[in-house]
Amino acid sequence: MSGARVELIAEFTAIAGREEEVERLLLALTAEVRRESGCLDFTPHRVAPAPTGRAFMAAAAAAAGPAPVGARFVVTEAYRDAAAFAEHLAAPYGADFNAALGPLIVERGSVLTFLTPLG
């Protein structure tokens, strides 16, 4: 496992009215993480409204759950291996980010989903 690439998605929802603060924090973190030698990808996203169109909107409405409190953010991440991911987790700017993010989001922290490529 130590040689295997580590890929994940981090997700969190801003408290209504705090979206811009979350975005600023996330962009600052992005600049730091992308400088890590073992970082292969760190791409933050703000969840966008669905495209318009009658058929698409009907399908999206049927699949949608309750609306989030504020904007939803998703970060795709990839690290060279477990050691690079451990180095990422130990970085002091990550702890600073999480401490500042906590009061601005609905969840108790980022929700992490680890991924394994198919094929």
DRENTITI-205887 format. One line per field, with one value per residue: residue in three letters; x, y, z of N, C-alpha, C, O in turn. Coordinates in nm, 4 decimals. Atoms other than C-alpha are relative to their C-alpha. Layout:
N
resn: [ala, ...]
n_px: [X, ...]
n_py: [Y, ...]
n_pz: [Z, ...]
ca_px: [X, ...]
ca_py: [Y, ...]
ca_pz: [Z, ...]
c_px: [X, ...]
c_py: [Y, ...]
c_pz: [Z, ...]
o_px: [X, ...]
o_py: [Y, ...]
o_pz: [Z, ...]
// end
This chain:
119
resn: [met, ser, gly, ala, arg, val, glu, leu, ile, ala, glu, phe, thr, ala, ile, ala, gly, arg, glu, glu, glu, val, glu, arg, leu, leu, leu, ala, leu, thr, ala, glu, val, arg, arg, glu, ser, gly, cys, leu, asp, phe, thr, pro, his, arg, val, ala, pro, ala, pro, thr, gly, arg, ala, phe, met, ala, ala, ala, ala, ala, ala, ala, gly, pro, ala, pro, val, gly, ala, arg, phe, val, val, thr, glu, ala, tyr, arg, asp, ala, ala, ala, phe, ala, glu, his, leu, ala, ala, pro, tyr, gly, ala, asp, phe, asn, ala, ala, leu, gly, pro, leu, ile, val, glu, arg, gly, ser, val, leu, thr, phe, leu, thr, pro, leu, gly]
n_px: [0.0827, -0.0796, -0.0359, 0.1196, 0.0512, 0.1140, 0.0944, 0.1174, 0.0841, 0.0390, 0.1215, 0.0578, 0.1031, -0.0139, 0.1172, 0.0521, -0.0615, -0.1440, -0.0586, -0.1178, -0.1097, -0.0442, -0.0712, -0.1314, -0.0834, -0.0285, -0.0960, -0.1302, -0.0496, -0.0349, -0.1337, -0.0970, -0.0016, -0.0568, -0.1461, -0.0496, -0.0666, 0.0774, 0.1350, 0.0211, 0.1201, 0.0793, 0.0866, 0.1233, 0.1185, 0.1247, 0.1056, 0.0737, 0.1384, 0.0146, 0.0347, 0.1438, 0.0561, 0.1163, -0.0217, -0.1059, 0.0496, 0.0922, -0.0815, -0.0753, 0.0936, 0.0382, -0.1140, -0.0539, 0.0447, 0.0235, -0.1008, -0.0952, 0.0160, -0.0753, -0.0698, -0.0709, -0.1342, -0.0588, -0.1410, -0.0590, -0.1385, -0.0796, -0.1358, -0.0883, 0.0086, 0.0448, -0.0959, 0.0291, 0.1268, -0.0314, -0.0691, 0.1064, 0.0783, -0.0831, -0.0368, 0.0638, 0.1043, 0.1222, 0.0639, 0.0513, 0.1182, 0.1113, 0.0449, 0.0747, 0.1157, 0.1005, 0.1164, 0.0625, 0.0680, 0.1100, -0.0500, -0.1003, -0.1277, 0.0118, 0.0395, -0.0970, 0.0332, -0.1188, 0.0367, -0.0844, 0.0363, 0.0421, -0.0654]
n_py: [-0.1206, -0.1222, -0.0424, -0.0266, -0.1372, -0.0277, -0.0919, -0.0226, -0.1185, -0.0641, -0.0779, -0.0710, -0.0975, -0.1261, -0.0589, -0.1074, -0.1292, 0.0153, 0.0631, -0.0711, 0.0262, 0.1374, -0.0013, -0.0633, 0.0955, 0.1145, -0.0413, -0.0156, 0.1351, 0.0593, -0.0471, 0.0706, 0.1444, 0.0259, -0.0062, 0.1227, 0.0828, 0.1211, -0.0330, 0.0167, -0.0779, -0.0615, -0.0872, -0.0357, -0.0299, -0.0428, 0.0697, -0.0939, 0.0381, 0.0910, -0.0661, -0.0103, 0.0861, 0.0656, 0.1420, 0.0093, -0.0518, 0.0994, 0.1097, -0.0500, -0.0207, 0.1309, 0.0585, -0.0922, 0.0031, -0.1353, -0.0993, -0.0275, -0.1269, -0.0985, 0.0608, 0.1254, 0.0005, 0.1323, -0.0069, 0.1260, 0.0031, 0.1197, -0.0061, 0.1015, 0.1238, -0.0207, -0.0872, -0.1377, -0.0389, -0.0234, -0.1291, -0.0993, -0.0095, -0.0573, -0.1390, -0.0915, -0.0811, 0.0806, -0.0156, -0.1373, -0.0029, 0.0717, -0.0788, -0.1156, 0.0482, 0.0591, -0.0833, -0.0525, 0.1061, 0.0716, 0.1262, -0.0127, -0.0020, 0.0475, 0.1391, 0.0573, 0.1235, 0.0496, 0.0568, 0.0981, 0.0012, 0.1256, 0.0337]
n_pz: [0.0000, -0.0075, 0.1333, 0.0790, 0.0094, -0.0871, 0.0633, -0.0817, 0.0156, -0.1258, 0.0224, -0.1134, 0.0340, -0.0727, -0.0638, 0.0856, -0.0259, -0.0281, 0.1175, 0.0512, -0.0942, 0.0264, 0.1278, -0.0206, -0.0744, 0.0856, 0.1023, -0.0667, -0.0257, 0.1290, 0.0372, -0.0855, 0.0253, 0.1326, -0.0105, -0.0627, 0.1013, 0.0288, 0.0459, 0.1437, 0.0351, -0.1067, 0.0781, -0.0709, 0.0809, -0.0635, 0.0730, 0.0837, 0.0307, 0.1138, 0.1257, 0.0229, 0.1046, -0.0598, -0.0312, -0.1001, -0.1275, -0.0564, -0.0522, -0.1153, -0.1099, -0.0522, -0.0700, -0.1003, -0.1386, -0.0487, 0.0383, -0.1070, -0.0694, 0.0770, 0.1132, -0.0232, 0.0567, 0.0222, 0.0382, 0.0452, -0.0452, 0.0288, -0.0536, 0.0571, -0.0775, -0.1382, -0.0691, 0.0437, -0.0632, -0.1417, -0.0043, 0.0197, -0.1234, -0.1067, 0.0299, -0.0944, 0.0641, 0.0022, -0.1308, -0.0054, 0.0867, -0.0644, -0.1149, 0.0513, 0.0747, -0.0888, -0.0322, 0.1224, 0.0742, -0.0643, -0.0530, -0.1057, 0.0699, 0.1380, 0.0185, 0.0925, 0.0703, 0.0669, 0.1290, 0.0672, 0.1416, 0.0616, 0.1269]
ca_px: [0.0000, 0.2852, 0.3703, 0.0121, -0.1189, -0.3688, -0.6755, -0.9700, -1.2493, -1.2997, -1.6445, -1.8025, -2.0915, -2.0493, -2.2884, -2.5138, -2.3427, -1.9937, -1.9262, -1.6795, -1.4721, -1.4606, -1.3564, -1.0735, -0.9438, -0.9620, -0.7761, -0.4994, -0.4693, -0.4606, -0.1521, 0.0278, -0.0726, 0.0221, 0.3800, 0.4052, 0.6466, 0.4083, 0.0943, -0.0248, -0.3595, -0.5414, -0.8357, -1.1042, -1.4562, -1.7681, -2.0725, -2.2528, -2.6225, -2.7384, -2.7588, -3.0991, -3.3194, -3.6546, -3.5578, -3.2387, -3.4136, -3.6831, -3.4209, -3.2145, -3.5186, -3.6119, -3.2600, -3.1975, -3.2180, -3.2765, -3.0952, -2.7726, -2.7584, -2.4941, -2.2603, -2.1117, -1.7386, -1.5575, -1.1817, -1.0265, -0.6893, -0.4167, -0.0831, 0.2134, 0.1834, 0.0856, 0.4042, 0.3217, -0.0319, 0.1020, 0.3323, 0.0306, -0.1650, 0.1262, 0.1668, 0.0998, -0.1020, -0.3487, -0.4161, -0.4540, -0.6991, -0.9094, -0.9228, -1.0384, -1.2802, -1.4603, -1.6826, -1.7685, -1.9138, -2.2163, -2.0275, -1.7905, -1.5060, -1.4361, -1.6053, -1.3372, -1.4068, -1.1057, -1.1060, -0.9695, -0.9560, -1.1324, -0.9591]
ca_py: [0.0000, 0.2431, 0.2480, 0.2868, 0.6232, 0.7789, 0.9408, 1.0971, 1.3489, 1.5923, 1.7503, 2.0085, 2.2549, 2.6193, 2.7763, 3.0157, 3.3518, 3.2108, 3.0769, 3.3474, 3.2953, 2.9218, 2.9863, 3.2199, 2.9668, 2.6865, 2.8805, 2.9699, 2.6038, 2.4992, 2.7117, 2.5460, 2.1873, 2.2116, 2.2877, 1.9534, 1.7229, 1.4252, 1.6090, 1.4964, 1.6777, 1.9178, 2.0751, 2.2627, 2.2971, 2.4858, 2.2773, 2.4544, 2.4664, 2.1996, 2.2939, 2.4079, 2.2040, 2.0461, 1.6781, 1.7306, 1.9345, 1.6691, 1.3969, 1.6109, 1.7010, 1.3349, 1.2445, 1.5468, 1.5391, 1.8393, 2.1571, 2.2203, 2.5078, 2.6967, 2.6300, 2.2843, 2.2436, 1.9385, 1.8884, 1.6146, 1.5062, 1.2639, 1.1907, 0.9878, 0.7318, 0.6837, 0.8548, 1.1650, 1.1641, 1.1346, 1.4292, 1.6247, 1.5456, 1.6578, 1.9966, 2.2807, 2.4819, 2.1910, 2.2120, 2.5895, 2.5457, 2.2887, 2.5074, 2.8074, 2.5995, 2.4317, 2.7250, 2.8018, 2.4649, 2.2539, 1.9281, 1.8599, 1.8486, 1.7561, 1.4343, 1.2205, 0.9524, 0.7453, 0.6186, 0.3176, 0.3430, 0.0734, -0.1090]
ca_pz: [0.0000, 0.0682, -0.3031, -0.4214, -0.5373, -0.2927, -0.4496, -0.2717, -0.2767, 0.0114, 0.0426, 0.2699, 0.2728, 0.3662, 0.6123, 0.4189, 0.3879, 0.4560, 0.1058, 0.0045, 0.3213, 0.2521, -0.1066, 0.0000, 0.2534, 0.0005, -0.2682, -0.0217, 0.0810, -0.2839, -0.3480, -0.0540, -0.1321, -0.4991, -0.3894, -0.2054, -0.3877, -0.3630, -0.4724, -0.8160, -0.8103, -0.5808, -0.7593, -0.5642, -0.7034, -0.6044, -0.6944, -0.9778, -1.0579, -1.2991, -1.6661, -1.7794, -2.0085, -1.9469, -1.9647, -1.7671, -1.4976, -1.4531, -1.4103, -1.1724, -0.9618, -0.9286, -0.8101, -0.5883, -0.2130, 0.0106, -0.0867, 0.1056, 0.3520, 0.1535, -0.1370, -0.1576, -0.2206, -0.3587, -0.3827, -0.5945, -0.4610, -0.5647, -0.4009, -0.5277, -0.2462, 0.1186, 0.2380, 0.0305, 0.1680, 0.5243, 0.4541, 0.3278, 0.6445, 0.8637, 0.6950, 0.9424, 0.6886, 0.6689, 1.0420, 1.0146, 0.7255, 0.9140, 1.2261, 1.0219, 0.8117, 1.1023, 1.2063, 0.8421, 0.7369, 0.8182, 0.8733, 1.1617, 0.9088, 0.5503, 0.4415, 0.2757, 0.0162, -0.0910, -0.4496, -0.6343, -1.0138, -1.2122, -1.4910]
c_px: [0.0861, 0.0393, -0.1186, -0.0387, -0.1216, -0.0866, -0.1236, -0.0759, -0.0298, -0.1201, -0.0438, -0.0954, 0.0169, -0.1315, -0.0440, 0.0603, 0.1494, 0.0761, 0.1281, 0.1206, 0.0576, 0.0818, 0.1393, 0.0960, 0.0453, 0.1014, 0.1400, 0.0619, 0.0475, 0.1408, 0.1078, 0.0120, 0.0633, 0.1518, 0.0586, 0.0582, -0.0821, -0.1415, -0.0069, -0.1196, -0.0619, -0.0830, -0.1287, -0.1115, -0.1092, -0.1095, -0.0873, -0.1447, -0.0026, -0.0304, -0.1517, -0.0399, -0.1067, 0.0251, 0.1051, -0.0510, -0.0950, 0.0783, 0.0766, -0.0908, -0.0401, 0.1117, 0.0478, -0.0585, -0.0283, 0.1137, 0.0967, -0.0216, 0.0686, 0.0671, 0.0748, 0.1349, 0.0508, 0.1450, 0.0429, 0.1482, 0.0665, 0.1422, 0.0791, -0.0145, -0.0439, 0.0941, -0.0250, -0.1306, 0.0220, 0.0710, -0.1013, -0.0784, 0.0769, 0.0343, -0.0739, -0.1099, -0.1309, -0.0759, -0.0587, -0.1280, -0.1191, -0.0551, -0.0835, -0.1282, -0.1131, -0.1216, -0.0769, -0.0810, -0.1030, 0.0505, 0.1001, 0.1411, -0.0238, -0.0401, 0.0914, -0.0503, 0.1254, -0.0422, 0.1010, -0.0420, -0.0423, 0.0816, 0.1416]
c_py: [0.1255, 0.0508, 0.0388, 0.1474, 0.0142, 0.1053, 0.0123, 0.1235, 0.0498, 0.0888, 0.0691, 0.1063, 0.1240, 0.0356, 0.1162, 0.1332, -0.0064, -0.0580, 0.0681, -0.0194, -0.1393, -0.0038, 0.0610, -0.0938, -0.1143, 0.0351, 0.0204, -0.1366, -0.0646, 0.0390, -0.0734, -0.1469, -0.0314, 0.0090, -0.1258, -0.0915, -0.1235, 0.0253, -0.0125, 0.0816, 0.0544, 0.1060, 0.0284, 0.0373, 0.0561, -0.0663, 0.1034, -0.0441, -0.0915, 0.0791, 0.0050, -0.0870, -0.0850, -0.1442, -0.0154, 0.0428, -0.0989, -0.1154, 0.0435, 0.0182, -0.1327, -0.0607, 0.0841, -0.0254, 0.1416, 0.0941, 0.0227, 0.1399, 0.1132, -0.0708, -0.1248, 0.0081, -0.1438, 0.0209, -0.1389, 0.0056, -0.1303, 0.0240, -0.1200, -0.1355, 0.0336, 0.0921, 0.1466, 0.0494, 0.0283, 0.1340, 0.1146, 0.0211, 0.0677, 0.1467, 0.0966, 0.0855, -0.0771, 0.0114, 0.1392, 0.0133, -0.0651, 0.0759, 0.1192, -0.0430, -0.0457, 0.0862, 0.0499, -0.1036, -0.0719, -0.1267, 0.0252, 0.0039, -0.0455, -0.1471, -0.0571, -0.1304, -0.0425, -0.0807, -0.1041, -0.0033, -0.1389, -0.0226, 0.0109]
c_pz: [0.0000, -0.1377, -0.0858, 0.0065, 0.0914, -0.0684, 0.0877, -0.0442, 0.1405, -0.0303, 0.1286, -0.0514, 0.0858, 0.0692, -0.0886, 0.0418, 0.0252, -0.1192, -0.0482, 0.0918, -0.0229, -0.1289, 0.0146, 0.0736, -0.0897, -0.1090, 0.0591, 0.0292, -0.1294, -0.0416, 0.0799, -0.0391, -0.1352, -0.0021, 0.0648, -0.1084, -0.0382, -0.0482, -0.1524, -0.0485, 0.1275, -0.0695, 0.0763, -0.0974, 0.0902, -0.0818, -0.0700, -0.0163, -0.1220, -0.1261, -0.0175, -0.1178, 0.0635, 0.0415, 0.1094, 0.1365, 0.0661, 0.0608, 0.1239, 0.1209, 0.0626, 0.0839, 0.1169, 0.1376, 0.0446, -0.0373, 0.1158, 0.0581, -0.0758, -0.1156, 0.0446, -0.0722, -0.0076, -0.0436, -0.0450, 0.0336, -0.0438, 0.0480, -0.0518, 0.0699, 0.1429, 0.0775, -0.0368, 0.0622, 0.1489, 0.0173, -0.0161, 0.1301, 0.1129, -0.0217, 0.0927, -0.0631, -0.0145, 0.1312, 0.0157, -0.0829, 0.0695, 0.1199, -0.0453, -0.0704, 0.0916, 0.0280, -0.1232, -0.0770, 0.0854, 0.0697, 0.1128, -0.0556, -0.1426, 0.0001, -0.1089, -0.0586, -0.0762, -0.1222, -0.0460, -0.1462, -0.0459, -0.1262, -0.0022]
o_px: [0.0448, 0.0610, -0.1006, -0.0310, -0.2021, -0.0405, -0.1696, -0.0286, -0.0688, -0.1194, -0.0264, -0.0878, 0.0196, -0.2395, 0.0400, 0.0622, 0.2148, 0.1943, 0.2249, 0.2336, 0.1791, 0.1874, 0.2356, 0.2122, 0.1617, 0.1892, 0.2400, 0.1817, 0.1509, 0.2180, 0.2120, 0.1225, 0.1354, 0.2147, 0.1803, -0.0021, -0.0732, -0.2166, 0.0689, -0.1248, -0.0722, -0.0363, -0.2125, -0.0870, -0.1212, -0.1126, -0.1355, -0.1768, 0.0846, -0.0934, -0.2247, 0.0435, -0.0849, -0.0010, 0.0888, -0.0229, -0.0931, 0.0462, 0.0862, -0.0514, -0.0571, 0.0847, 0.1205, -0.1750, -0.0442, 0.2294, 0.0547, -0.0838, 0.0109, 0.0312, 0.1275, 0.1434, 0.0259, 0.1738, 0.0280, 0.2149, 0.0024, 0.1991, 0.0230, -0.0192, -0.0686, 0.0491, -0.0186, -0.1427, -0.0344, 0.0440, -0.0929, -0.1025, 0.0167, 0.0885, -0.1952, -0.2066, -0.2375, -0.1982, -0.1676, -0.2249, -0.2278, -0.1761, -0.1850, -0.2283, -0.2303, -0.2336, -0.1831, -0.1461, -0.1006, 0.0101, 0.1426, 0.2362, -0.1357, 0.0094, 0.0889, -0.1008, 0.1700, -0.1432, 0.2201, -0.1577, 0.0096, 0.1188, 0.2039]
o_py: [0.2276, 0.1708, 0.0931, 0.2110, -0.0784, 0.2157, -0.0858, 0.2051, -0.0279, 0.1638, 0.0157, 0.1486, 0.1158, 0.0054, 0.1908, 0.1681, 0.0976, -0.0904, 0.0006, -0.0284, -0.1588, -0.0668, 0.0072, -0.1076, -0.1542, -0.0454, -0.0122, -0.1561, -0.1315, -0.0456, -0.1096, -0.1982, -0.1304, -0.0394, -0.1442, -0.1100, -0.1701, -0.0695, 0.0523, 0.1236, -0.0162, 0.2170, -0.0605, 0.0938, 0.0178, -0.0516, 0.1984, -0.1617, -0.0840, 0.1847, -0.0794, -0.1243, -0.1436, -0.1806, -0.0949, -0.0233, -0.1139, -0.1614, -0.0324, -0.0147, -0.1414, -0.1328, 0.0344, -0.0627, 0.2304, 0.0529, 0.0285, 0.2257, 0.2207, -0.1838, -0.1324, 0.0571, -0.2251, 0.1060, -0.2362, 0.1066, -0.2353, 0.1316, -0.2272, -0.2399, 0.1497, 0.1700, 0.2343, 0.1665, 0.1236, 0.2073, 0.2164, 0.1345, 0.1309, 0.2114, 0.0842, 0.1199, -0.0162, 0.0254, 0.1552, 0.0760, -0.0074, 0.0763, 0.1515, 0.0285, -0.0232, 0.0387, 0.1107, -0.0706, -0.0659, -0.1572, 0.1385, 0.0231, -0.0801, -0.2260, -0.0111, -0.2165, 0.0282, -0.1510, -0.0941, -0.0328, -0.2395, 0.0711, -0.0157]
o_pz: [-0.0551, -0.1541, -0.1947, 0.1117, 0.1015, -0.0976, 0.1461, -0.1234, 0.2276, -0.1279, 0.2381, -0.1668, 0.2086, 0.0183, -0.1389, 0.1599, 0.0314, -0.1078, -0.0832, 0.0440, -0.0227, -0.1344, -0.0401, 0.0354, -0.0875, -0.1399, -0.0048, 0.0088, -0.1313, -0.0868, 0.0253, -0.0566, -0.1480, -0.0962, 0.0630, -0.2141, -0.1518, -0.0714, -0.2244, -0.1642, 0.2279, -0.0948, 0.0918, -0.2040, 0.2066, -0.2040, -0.0082, 0.0008, -0.2086, -0.1199, 0.0347, -0.2003, 0.1695, 0.1561, 0.2020, 0.2365, 0.1883, 0.1704, 0.2204, 0.2328, 0.1842, 0.1799, 0.2030, 0.1521, -0.0391, -0.0459, 0.2314, -0.0044, -0.0920, -0.1487, 0.1556, -0.1848, 0.0814, -0.1278, 0.0289, 0.0110, -0.0487, 0.0295, -0.0747, 0.0048, 0.1756, 0.1615, 0.0492, 0.0982, 0.2028, 0.1125, 0.0526, 0.1714, 0.1997, 0.0679, 0.1096, 0.0048, -0.0231, 0.1317, 0.0708, -0.0399, 0.0737, 0.1421, 0.0165, -0.0659, 0.0612, 0.0092, -0.1099, -0.1761, 0.2083, 0.1819, 0.1353, 0.0202, -0.1804, 0.0805, -0.2231, 0.0135, -0.1666, -0.1196, -0.0168, -0.1761, 0.0025, -0.1969, -0.1050]
// end
